[in-house]
Amino acid sequence: MHVRVRLDGANPRRWHISLLNRLSSMPGIEAVSVEVASGPEDWPVQADLLFRLEALIFRLAPNGSLPVPQTDLAAWTHPAAPDLVLDLCGDAIAPDPVWRVAYDGGLGETGLLASLLAGRVPRLDLLEGDAVVASGRLGADYRGSIALSFEDALARTITIVLAALRDRLAGRAGAAMPAARATPPARPARILASRPARLVARSLVGRLYRLCYHAPHWRTGWRFLRGPDLIDLGRHPEGGWQVLPDDGRRFYADPFPLAVAGTTHVFVEEFPHATGKAIISAVRFGPDGPEGPPIPVLEEPYHLSYPFVFAQAGAIWMVPESSAAGTVDLYRATRYPGGWVKEATLLSGVVASDATLLEQDGRWWMFATVRDAPPGAPPGSGCHHDALHLWSAPDFRGPYTPHPANPVLVDPSVARPAGRIVARDGALIRPVQDCAHGYGRALSLARIDRLDPDGFAQTVLSRIEPGPAWPGSALHTLNAGGGIECIDGSGRASRLKARFAA
């Protein structure tokens, strides 16, 4: 297949070059060429000024939005007619099949910018005529920055385009869906005019907050289960939650309770603010609650979190998140709750967040969101929260095979795992994070409607937010075990209080 990419020749960006390179490396793509177009006339010049101002205030290094010399496009020529035109400008007239990129109904990069400036979570539609070839809602790791949100969305656009082409080449093109209605256009120039002052104000407030408080600071909530759990309730319990104490110099998050031989431990991410790198710790629970502070049980040279711990095959196992290393690793306990030794690397070369295992009908499935970038890639290289990938294996130890439809879901509000998948009344309930307007802002419970080698589908049943029963601005993990139910969410830890208490 010969794919021709139609783009703004007067304003080529680094993400265009990344798209061209990745297209050319796809199996089945024999040629990739560029058609230089005039580009959208309504791109506001203030947008580039805003991007530079954000880079200055937030100390950012531009990535996908960075302009590149027009000469970088010179190598992408091919005389033959294309089999498919990927139109990034939105006004191509060609006899060949044309895919257009629309964000909330607005075409091209200007449509994306307008959606972000209006405070929306952009929906990308890849259009062929009036039919939607592929779609997804695009997440952002840093919602406070238009520049980084713009770059994360462009990176995920590449993911969706490549997946749609892969499916087209394999004859797996999905059924056509109605396109999103065009939303009322934002007024970029007017909004952009007000953003510099808002950026400076936000930067000052953020700096003052970080002088006084550790940010972020999470906290773990727990309760004894003596009635319906959160899945059955669909809301916070009447009695609320107790908080696992911390000393203000560290936080505990991602709680996973597990009962072994009649004793329950809760495994957590322990994040010391002084080191900026998390480890895995565990605390034993007795009849009155936690018996002391969590004790470190696993540390690596890189950040660890989300200690997915489970019993299987006569042993206790853990799959902690190690996305900073670009791996998903399996550990076995030799002196439970400690003595963890690495037994296998289940996945490598992938930035996978919150890997969650499930055994279903004799096969093991792994759920995780994937950032489509190498480990250590800078901000703006893609979102960690919005693209759900699946893998399956005959045994929990592997080998794991990626689902042919990966990513099976692109939506920051319902993609990222938030705890163990639970069987309830003949259905599988998957806790998911709602990261649409910020990391871990709320928790939703989704019923898995389809899980097989050909597809995946889920339906959100309920959404649980922070509130009077769980104050704060975030709620992003739910797990139960050994008669204990745990959640976590945002907290506040004073730097001054911790310093004077030391």
C-alpha positions as CSV (number, residue, x, y, z in Angstrom):
1,M,0.0,0.0,0.0
2,H,1.1,3.5,-0.8
3,V,0.0,6.1,1.8
4,R,0.2,9.8,1.0
5,V,0.1,12.2,3.9
6,R,-1.3,15.6,3.1
7,L,0.1,18.2,5.6
8,D,0.8,21.9,6.0
9,G,4.0,22.5,4.2
10,A,4.4,25.9,5.6
11,N,4.3,24.6,9.2
12,P,5.7,21.1,9.4
13,R,6.1,19.8,12.9
14,R,8.1,17.0,14.6
15,W,5.0,14.9,15.0
16,H,4.6,14.8,11.2
17,I,8.1,13.3,10.8
18,S,7.4,10.8,13.5
19,L,4.1,9.8,11.8
20,L,6.0,9.4,8.4
21,N,8.7,7.3,9.9
22,R,6.3,5.0,11.7
23,L,4.1,4.6,8.7
24,S,7.1,3.6,6.6
25,S,8.1,0.9,9.1
26,M,4.7,-0.8,9.1
27,P,4.4,-4.2,7.5
28,G,2.3,-3.9,4.3
29,I,3.1,-0.2,3.7
30,E,5.3,-0.2,0.6
31,A,5.6,3.6,0.1
32,V,4.9,6.8,2.1
33,S,4.9,10.2,0.4
34,V,4.0,13.7,1.3
35,E,1.7,16.2,-0.4
36,V,2.5,19.7,0.7
37,A,-0.7,21.8,1.2
38,S,-1.3,25.4,2.1
39,G,-2.6,24.4,5.6
40,P,-5.4,25.9,7.6
41,E,-5.7,29.7,7.3
42,D,-7.3,30.0,10.7
43,W,-4.4,28.8,12.8
44,P,-3.9,31.6,15.3
45,V,-0.4,33.0,15.5
46,Q,-1.0,33.5,19.2
47,A,-1.0,29.7,19.6
48,D,2.7,29.4,18.9
49,L,3.3,32.3,21.3
50,L,1.3,30.5,23.9
51,F,3.3,27.3,23.4
52,R,6.6,29.2,23.9
53,L,5.3,31.0,27.0
54,E,4.2,27.7,28.5
55,A,7.6,26.2,27.8
56,L,9.2,29.2,29.6
57,I,6.9,29.2,32.6
58,F,6.6,25.5,33.1
59,R,10.2,24.7,32.0
60,L,9.1,22.5,29.1
61,A,11.0,21.2,26.1
62,P,8.7,21.3,23.1
63,N,8.3,17.9,21.4
64,G,5.7,16.9,18.8
65,S,4.7,20.5,18.2
66,L,8.2,21.7,17.5
67,P,8.6,23.1,14.0
68,V,11.0,21.4,11.7
69,P,12.7,22.6,8.5
70,Q,10.7,22.2,5.3
71,T,13.7,20.4,3.9
72,D,12.9,17.5,6.2
73,L,9.9,16.7,4.0
74,A,12.0,16.4,0.8
75,A,12.8,12.7,1.2
76,W,9.1,11.7,1.3
77,T,8.4,11.6,-2.5
78,H,6.9,8.9,-4.6
79,P,5.7,9.4,-8.2
80,A,2.9,6.8,-8.2
81,A,-0.7,7.5,-7.3
82,P,-1.5,6.6,-3.6
83,D,-3.8,3.9,-2.5
84,L,-4.8,6.1,0.5
85,V,-4.6,9.8,1.3
86,L,-4.3,10.8,5.0
87,D,-5.4,14.4,5.0
88,L,-4.2,16.3,8.0
89,C,-5.5,19.6,6.6
90,G,-9.1,18.6,5.9
91,D,-9.7,19.9,2.4
92,A,-8.3,17.2,0.1
93,I,-10.0,16.6,-3.2
94,A,-8.8,13.3,-4.6
95,P,-10.2,10.3,-6.4
96,D,-8.4,8.0,-4.0
97,P,-9.8,7.0,-0.6
98,V,-9.2,9.9,1.8
99,W,-9.0,9.7,5.6
100,R,-9.5,13.0,7.4
101,V,-8.7,13.7,11.0
102,A,-11.4,15.5,13.0
103,Y,-11.3,16.6,16.6
104,D,-14.8,17.1,18.1
105,G,-15.9,17.7,14.5
106,G,-13.2,20.3,13.7
107,L,-10.7,19.3,11.1
108,G,-7.0,19.3,11.6
109,E,-4.8,20.8,14.2
110,T,-6.9,23.9,14.5
111,G,-9.9,21.7,15.5
112,L,-7.7,20.1,18.2
113,L,-6.5,23.4,19.5
114,A,-10.1,24.7,19.6
115,S,-11.3,21.7,21.6
116,L,-8.5,22.0,24.1
117,L,-9.0,25.7,24.6
118,A,-12.7,25.1,25.3
119,G,-11.7,22.7,28.1
120,R,-13.0,19.6,26.3
121,V,-11.5,16.1,26.2
122,P,-11.1,15.8,22.4
123,R,-12.7,13.0,20.5
124,L,-10.7,12.0,17.5
125,D,-12.6,10.7,14.5
126,L,-10.7,9.3,11.6
127,L,-13.2,9.9,8.7
128,E,-13.6,8.3,5.3
129,G,-16.4,10.3,3.8
130,D,-19.1,10.4,6.4
131,A,-18.1,7.1,8.1
132,V,-15.8,6.8,11.1
133,V,-12.9,4.4,10.5
134,A,-11.6,4.7,14.0
135,S,-12.2,6.9,17.0
136,G,-11.0,7.6,20.5
137,R,-11.0,10.2,23.3
138,L,-7.6,11.7,23.8
139,G,-6.1,12.0,27.2
140,A,-3.4,14.3,28.5
141,D,-0.9,13.8,31.3
142,Y,-0.8,17.6,32.1
143,R,-4.2,19.1,31.6
144,G,-3.0,22.5,32.9
145,S,-0.8,22.9,29.8
146,I,-2.3,23.5,26.4
147,A,1.0,22.8,24.7
148,L,1.5,19.4,26.4
149,S,-2.1,18.4,26.0
150,F,-1.8,19.3,22.3
151,E,1.4,17.2,22.0
152,D,-0.1,14.2,23.9
153,A,-3.1,14.3,21.6
154,L,-0.9,14.4,18.5
155,A,1.0,11.4,19.8
156,R,-2.2,9.4,20.4
157,T,-3.4,10.5,16.9
158,I,-0.5,8.5,15.5
159,T,-1.5,5.5,17.6
160,I,-5.0,5.5,16.2
161,V,-4.0,6.1,12.6
162,L,-1.5,3.2,12.7
163,A,-4.0,0.9,14.4
164,A,-6.7,1.7,11.8
165,L,-4.2,1.1,8.9
166,R,-3.2,-2.2,10.5
167,D,-6.8,-3.3,10.7
168,R,-7.5,-2.2,7.1
169,L,-4.5,-4.2,5.8
170,A,-5.6,-7.2,7.8
171,G,-9.2,-6.9,6.6
172,R,-10.4,-6.1,10.1
173,A,-11.9,-2.7,9.4
174,G,-14.6,-2.1,11.9
175,A,-18.2,-1.2,11.1
176,A,-18.9,2.4,10.2
177,M,-20.2,4.6,13.0
178,P,-21.7,8.1,12.9
179,A,-19.3,10.9,13.2
180,A,-19.2,13.2,16.1
181,R,-21.3,16.3,15.7
182,A,-19.3,19.4,15.2
183,T,-19.3,21.2,18.6
184,P,-19.7,25.0,18.7
185,P,-16.3,26.4,17.7
186,A,-14.2,27.9,20.3
187,R,-12.9,31.4,19.7
188,P,-9.1,30.7,19.9
189,A,-7.9,34.3,19.5
190,R,-10.1,35.5,22.3
191,I,-9.3,32.6,24.6
192,L,-5.6,32.8,23.8
193,A,-5.5,36.5,24.6
194,S,-6.5,35.8,28.2
195,R,-4.2,32.8,28.8
196,P,-0.8,34.4,29.4
197,A,-2.1,36.2,32.6
198,R,-3.8,33.0,33.7
199,L,-0.7,31.0,33.1
200,V,1.4,33.3,35.2
201,A,-1.2,33.3,38.0
202,R,-1.4,29.5,37.9
203,S,2.4,29.2,38.0
204,L,2.7,31.5,41.0
205,V,-0.1,29.6,42.9
206,G,1.5,26.3,42.0
207,R,4.9,27.5,43.2
208,L,3.5,28.8,46.5
209,Y,1.6,25.6,47.0
210,R,4.7,23.5,46.5
211,L,6.7,25.6,48.9
212,C,4.1,24.8,51.6
213,Y,2.9,21.3,50.7
214,H,4.3,18.2,49.1
215,A,2.6,17.7,45.7
216,P,1.3,15.3,44.9
217,H,0.5,13.6,48.2
218,W,-1.8,10.6,48.2
219,R,-3.5,8.8,51.1
220,T,-5.0,5.3,51.6
221,G,-8.4,4.7,53.0
222,W,-9.6,1.4,54.6
223,R,-12.6,-0.1,56.3
224,F,-13.6,-3.5,57.7
225,L,-16.1,-5.1,55.4
226,R,-19.2,-5.9,57.4
227,G,-21.8,-5.5,54.7
228,P,-22.0,-4.6,51.0
229,D,-18.8,-3.6,49.4
230,L,-18.3,-0.6,47.1
231,I,-19.1,-2.6,44.0
232,D,-22.5,-3.5,45.4
233,L,-23.1,0.0,46.9
234,G,-22.0,2.0,43.9
235,R,-21.2,4.8,46.3
236,H,-19.2,5.6,49.5
237,P,-20.3,3.6,52.6
238,E,-22.3,5.4,55.3
239,G,-19.5,5.0,57.8
240,G,-16.9,6.5,55.6
241,W,-13.2,5.5,55.6
242,Q,-10.3,5.4,58.0
243,V,-7.0,6.7,56.8
244,L,-3.7,4.7,56.9
245,P,-1.5,7.2,58.8
246,D,1.7,8.6,57.3
247,D,4.3,11.0,58.7
248,G,3.9,13.7,56.0
249,R,7.3,12.9,54.6
250,R,5.9,10.0,52.5
251,F,2.6,8.9,51.2
252,Y,0.9,5.5,50.7
253,A,-1.2,4.7,47.6
254,D,-2.4,1.8,45.4
255,P,-3.5,-0.4,48.3
256,F,-3.9,-4.2,47.7
257,P,-5.1,-6.3,50.6
258,L,-4.4,-10.0,50.6
259,A,-5.2,-12.7,53.2
260,V,-2.7,-15.6,53.6
261,A,-3.0,-18.3,56.3
262,G,-5.6,-16.2,58.1
263,T,-3.6,-13.0,58.3
264,T,-4.3,-10.0,56.1
265,H,-1.6,-7.6,54.8
266,V,-2.2,-4.5,52.8
267,F,0.5,-3.8,50.1
268,V,1.0,-0.2,49.1
269,E,3.2,2.1,47.0
270,E,5.3,4.0,49.5
271,F,6.6,7.2,48.1
272,P,9.2,9.1,50.2
273,H,9.1,12.8,49.0
274,A,12.9,13.1,49.7
275,T,13.8,10.5,47.1
276,G,11.0,10.9,44.6
277,K,11.1,7.2,43.9
278,A,8.5,4.8,45.2
279,I,9.0,1.3,46.7
280,I,6.5,-1.4,47.7
281,S,5.7,-1.8,51.4
282,A,3.2,-3.9,53.4
283,V,1.4,-3.5,56.7
284,R,-0.3,-6.3,58.7
285,F,-3.9,-5.7,59.8
286,G,-5.3,-7.0,63.1
287,P,-8.7,-6.8,64.7
288,D,-8.2,-3.1,65.4
289,G,-6.6,-2.1,62.0
290,P,-3.0,-1.6,60.9
291,E,-0.4,-2.9,63.3
292,G,2.2,-0.2,62.9
293,P,3.4,1.6,59.7
294,P,4.0,-0.2,56.4
295,I,7.4,-2.0,56.2
296,P,9.4,-1.9,52.9
297,V,9.3,-5.3,51.1
298,L,10.5,-4.6,47.5
299,E,12.8,-1.9,46.1
300,E,14.3,-1.5,42.7
301,P,16.6,1.2,41.2
302,Y,13.4,2.5,39.4
303,H,10.0,3.6,40.6
304,L,7.5,0.9,41.6
305,S,3.8,1.2,42.3
306,Y,0.4,-0.7,42.0
307,P,1.5,-3.9,43.8
308,F,-0.9,-6.4,42.1
309,V,-0.5,-9.3,44.5
310,F,-2.2,-12.6,44.3
311,A,-2.0,-16.3,45.3
312,Q,-1.6,-19.0,42.6
313,A,0.0,-22.4,42.2
314,G,0.9,-22.7,45.9
315,A,2.8,-19.4,46.1
316,I,2.2,-15.6,46.5
317,W,3.0,-13.5,43.4
318,M,3.2,-9.8,42.6
319,V,3.2,-7.8,39.4
320,P,4.1,-4.2,40.5
321,E,4.0,-1.4,38.0
322,S,7.6,-0.8,36.7
323,S,6.8,1.4,33.7
324,A,9.9,3.5,34.4
325,A,11.9,0.5,33.4
326,G,9.8,-0.3,30.4
327,T,8.9,-3.8,31.7
328,V,6.1,-5.8,33.4
329,D,7.7,-8.1,35.8
330,L,6.5,-11.1,37.9
331,Y,7.8,-11.6,41.5
332,R,7.4,-14.5,43.9
333,A,7.5,-14.2,47.7
334,T,10.1,-16.4,49.4
335,R,9.5,-15.0,53.0
336,Y,6.0,-13.6,52.8
337,P,5.2,-10.7,53.1
338,G,8.8,-10.0,52.0
339,G,11.5,-11.9,50.2
340,W,10.4,-11.0,46.7
341,V,12.4,-12.4,43.9
342,K,11.9,-11.7,40.2
343,E,10.7,-14.8,38.4
344,A,10.0,-13.5,34.9
345,T,9.7,-10.5,32.7
346,L,6.2,-10.8,31.2
347,L,6.5,-7.8,28.9
348,S,9.5,-5.7,27.8
349,G,10.0,-2.5,25.8
350,V,6.6,-1.2,26.8
351,V,5.5,1.7,29.1
352,A,2.5,-0.1,30.7
353,S,0.6,1.4,33.6
354,D,-1.2,-0.6,36.3
355,A,-1.0,-4.1,34.8
356,T,-3.9,-6.2,36.1
357,L,-4.3,-9.9,35.6
358,L,-7.4,-12.0,35.2
359,E,-8.0,-15.7,34.7
360,Q,-11.0,-16.4,32.6
361,D,-12.0,-19.7,31.0
362,G,-8.6,-21.2,31.4
363,R,-6.7,-18.3,29.9
364,W,-4.9,-15.4,31.6
365,W,-5.5,-11.8,30.5
366,M,-3.4,-8.8,31.3
367,F,-5.0,-5.3,31.2
368,A,-2.8,-2.1,31.2
369,T,-2.8,1.3,29.6
370,V,0.2,2.0,27.4
371,R,2.0,5.2,26.5
372,D,3.1,4.9,22.9
373,A,6.6,6.1,23.6
374,P,9.9,4.6,24.9
375,P,10.7,4.6,28.6
376,G,11.9,8.0,29.8
377,A,10.4,9.9,26.8
378,P,9.7,13.6,27.8
379,P,6.4,15.1,28.6
380,G,4.3,15.6,25.5
381,S,5.2,12.2,24.1
382,G,1.8,10.7,24.8
383,C,-0.6,10.1,27.6
384,H,-0.2,7.3,30.2
385,H,-4.0,6.9,30.9
386,D,-6.0,6.7,27.7
387,A,-5.1,3.6,25.7
388,L,-6.1,0.2,27.1
389,H,-4.1,-2.7,25.8
390,L,-4.7,-6.4,26.4
391,W,-2.5,-9.5,26.3
392,S,-3.3,-13.1,26.9
393,A,-1.4,-16.2,27.9
394,P,-2.0,-19.9,28.7
395,D,-0.4,-19.4,32.1
396,F,0.0,-16.4,34.4
397,R,3.7,-16.7,33.9
398,G,3.3,-16.2,30.1
399,P,4.2,-16.1,27.3
400,Y,1.8,-13.2,26.7
401,T,0.5,-12.4,23.2
402,P,-0.8,-8.9,22.4
403,H,-4.5,-8.6,21.4
404,P,-4.7,-8.0,17.6
405,A,-7.0,-5.0,18.2
406,N,-4.7,-3.1,20.6
407,P,-5.4,-0.5,21.7
408,V,-8.9,-2.0,22.4
409,L,-10.1,1.2,23.9
410,V,-8.9,4.9,23.8
411,D,-10.6,7.0,26.4
412,P,-9.0,8.5,29.5
413,S,-12.2,8.3,31.5
414,V,-12.5,4.5,31.4
415,A,-9.3,2.9,30.2
416,R,-6.7,2.8,33.0
417,P,-7.1,0.0,35.6
418,A,-8.0,0.8,39.2
419,G,-7.7,-2.5,40.9
420,R,-8.5,-6.2,40.7
421,I,-11.3,-7.4,38.4
422,V,-14.1,-8.9,40.5
423,A,-16.7,-11.6,39.5
424,R,-20.1,-10.5,40.7
425,D,-23.5,-12.1,39.9
426,G,-22.2,-13.8,36.8
427,A,-20.4,-10.7,35.5
428,L,-16.9,-9.3,35.6
429,I,-16.6,-5.9,37.1
430,R,-13.5,-3.8,36.3
431,P,-12.6,-0.8,38.4
432,V,-11.3,1.9,36.2
433,Q,-9.8,5.3,36.7
434,D,-11.4,8.5,35.3
435,C,-8.5,10.5,34.2
436,A,-10.3,12.7,31.7
437,H,-9.8,15.9,33.6
438,G,-6.7,14.9,35.6
439,Y,-5.0,11.8,36.9
440,G,-7.2,9.6,39.0
441,R,-9.9,12.1,39.5
442,A,-12.6,9.5,40.1
443,L,-13.4,5.8,40.0
444,S,-15.8,4.0,37.8
445,L,-17.1,0.4,37.8
446,A,-17.3,-1.1,34.4
447,R,-18.9,-4.5,33.4
448,I,-16.9,-6.4,30.9
449,D,-19.3,-7.3,28.1
450,R,-16.8,-9.0,25.8
451,L,-13.3,-10.4,26.3
452,D,-12.0,-12.8,23.6
453,P,-9.2,-12.9,21.0
454,D,-11.3,-10.9,18.6
455,G,-12.6,-8.0,20.7
456,F,-13.3,-6.2,23.9
457,A,-16.2,-4.2,25.2
458,Q,-17.3,-2.8,28.6
459,T,-20.2,-0.8,30.0
460,V,-19.8,1.7,32.9
461,L,-22.3,1.0,35.6
462,S,-21.4,3.6,38.2
463,R,-19.0,6.4,39.0
464,I,-17.7,7.3,42.5
465,E,-16.1,10.6,43.2
466,P,-14.4,12.3,46.2
467,G,-16.8,14.0,48.5
468,P,-17.8,14.3,52.1
469,A,-17.1,10.6,52.8
470,W,-13.7,10.9,51.1
471,P,-12.5,14.5,51.0
472,G,-10.0,15.5,48.3
473,S,-9.7,15.9,44.6
474,A,-8.9,12.3,43.5
475,L,-10.0,8.7,44.0
476,H,-8.3,6.1,41.8
477,T,-7.9,2.6,43.4
478,L,-10.4,0.0,44.8
479,N,-9.4,-3.4,46.2
480,A,-10.8,-5.8,48.8
481,G,-9.4,-8.9,50.5
482,G,-9.2,-10.5,53.9
483,G,-12.3,-8.7,55.2
484,I,-10.8,-5.3,54.4
485,E,-11.7,-2.8,51.6
486,C,-9.3,-0.1,50.5
487,I,-9.3,3.0,48.3
488,D,-6.9,5.8,47.8
489,G,-7.0,9.5,46.8
490,S,-5.4,12.9,47.1
491,G,-4.3,14.3,50.4
492,R,-2.3,17.3,51.7
493,A,1.0,17.2,53.6
494,S,2.5,20.3,55.0
495,R,6.3,20.6,54.4
496,L,6.6,22.9,57.4
497,K,4.8,20.5,59.7
498,A,6.8,17.6,58.6
499,R,10.0,19.6,59.0
500,F,9.2,20.7,62.6
501,A,8.1,17.3,63.6
502,A,11.4,15.7,62.4
